[in-house]
Amino acid sequence: MPPPSAQTLPALLSKIRTTLPASIPKSAAYILPACTLTALGHPNLLGPLFLHATGHQASSNDASNPPPPRPAATPAETRAISLQLRDVLLKEWTLIGIPLVITAAASLGAAEREAGLFPATPDPNAPASSSSTPPALGAASVLSARYASGLDVAPGTDVSTRGAAHLHRLYRHHLPAIMATWGSHEADFRWLEESVIYGLFLADHAVLSDLETSLVTVTGIMCQGLKGPTLWHLRGLRSVVWAGA
């Protein structure tokens, strides 16, 4: 099987869209391949994937980026997909590491610039936006509100409690035994899991929903061939789907 490329993305996304079950949100059609391609070592394809998912085309006539097969998404839809893919990466780095994710972020940013989206200096002649801040197609980089204020990640804080609750829902009564396997390192790694990995990122559903986040988590872990964690998170995904049914 040939490696994935920008040319094969339209067919891939189309196939995913037609095979997704009704219980899975339509956003999975680009969230799943975004996670998979990044985790499997193809982070440079996130930009082309974004262009195809939104129906936009790079300003340059690059043969490696064929024109999208459908009309471009509205500015609000484009902004929403951009934010979703950003949140995918903010969550996926906790699962696969930062180098692949940073490379994917650069690919996404390059694609947005090539398509003329999110200019650093918006066109002064463009119609004023009536939407709330940030505008649908606004400045290129605005720090997310949830990171703009002081974040306390000490044990027992709101962030840590949120992460601990998410972990308990996933592992239930098995959690103490799992953490005990860390031996003398348990306290530090428990803090890392509760306050940072889950508290700050995987249990944060401000952009991606609980179900969308579960798809990111399962995909990122499964791509690494980790059987045990994959099974745990598949159980968690199943419970999220049932809860939303």
Secondary structure, DSSP 4 states (H G I P E B T S, - for coil): -PPP-GGGHHHHHHHHHHH--TTS-TTHHHHHHHHHHHHTT-GGGHHHHHHHHHT---SS--TTSPPPSSPPPPHHHHHHHHHHHHHHHHHHHHHH-HHHHHHHHHHHHHHHHHTT-S-SS--TTSPPP-SPSSPTT--S----HHHHS----STTSHHHHHHHHHHHHHHGGGHHHHHHTTGGGHHHHHHIIIIIIIIIIIT--SSS-HHHHHHHHHHHHHTTT-HHHHHHHHHHHHHHHHHH-
